[in-house]
């Protein structure tokens, strides 16, 4: 599709809507806005607008739709699949100034926020008022709008679910500039198609979220983590389905290797409590009483020791929690800082196939002579495998990257898994999703996109296009 290139008249019109101090174009646009967190896909928008209200976004989208100007929305830019890269130039709308917490409704257990509120800000605000917002992706500086657009999961998903489970209502600007309200504060809703849920995880291709009503839970009174070293990766990962089968309900169930710990120690300049073993499980338990939590974690600790765990470290002080969880939260940046360039495989498989998939990635690592550290949410089968370029030439890197990705996604499919567990599809992974889903499902997705956005101006070239 041919899109209009932005000219001086467009700049004047958009400046009148947004305000001169919030509009940037040409060389005024920082290089940061040409890519997301990984940086493998790059292109500059022609205009960057730091939007401040639903009404401004609606006016901009109405104009862009009339003029056939492509628009992409960006939050903090922490995505990993190129979903917020302006592939066709056009207008980029950054939502970080729409960062107000609008309402805490303690009677309905909801909180209403703008899309630019950071995950860590929301979590801290909720906790300060005695509530828990459960979705907990590793990147705490991501915006809530970004979390909604990718249906982010995170470390607590094994017990509490993912972002979609906590979105009650959305205010959305459609590609034609119309403003619609989807859902609300009601707990149950069987009123027609769930358009709200369709928007969640659509990666900014169907509409622009400008307000979200989110569900909260009462803050648990007690929380304890267990760090358990295992002699081998096999022993650690083969214990995961046994924990699940035992009907334990950990809040988090994470897996990582000693290699990841060493990266995090170098990156943070902090020592980890233990780094003597090849593999680790990190679990958290929470609940309303110390007795309930203790009974549950003791049963799991005994099970893990029976299945080869070398020790059980109880992480029950703030100092220990900070040491362990800050390291876990830094794995991505730590691995990134250890290499010249990297890309990520974000697959999800059934929990009883986690060990099979990670074993396979180790075979690929040796066969291709390519460093591939991994870690992930073992409790829900979602793993992050990072392909590191190190000293490979550009041609070697691209060739190996393509081959390894094809093999890993094929293996995930063979094991009953899917291309992405929480980071989305964006631009980088769309060909792999299309291959797995097949033409009939892709045609349905493209049909949905065409209904919402007949001129294909909103985030073109992503997900199913």
ABEGO torsion letter per residue (X at the ends): XBBBBBBAAAAAAAAAAAEAAABBBEAABBAAAABBAAGABBBBBABBBBBABAAAAAAAAAAAAAAGBBBBBBBAGABAAGAABBAAEEBBBBAAABABBABBBAAAGBBBBBAABBAAAAAAAAAAAGBBBABBBABAABBAAAAAAAGBBEAAAAAAEBAAAABABBBBBBAAGBBBBBEEABABBABEBBAAAAABGAGGAABBBABBBBBBBBBBABBBBBBBBBABAAAAAAAAAAAAAAGBBBABBBBBBAAAAAAAAAAAGBBBABAABABBBBBBBBBABAAAAAAAAAAAAAAAAAAGBABBBBBABAAAAAAAAAAAAAAAAAAAAABABBBBBBBBBBAAAAAAAAAAAAAAAAAAGBBBBBBEBAAAGBBBBBBBAEABBAAAAAAAAAAAAAAAAAAAAAAGBBABAAAEAEAAAAAAAAAAAEAAAAAAAAAAAAAABAAGABGBGBGAX
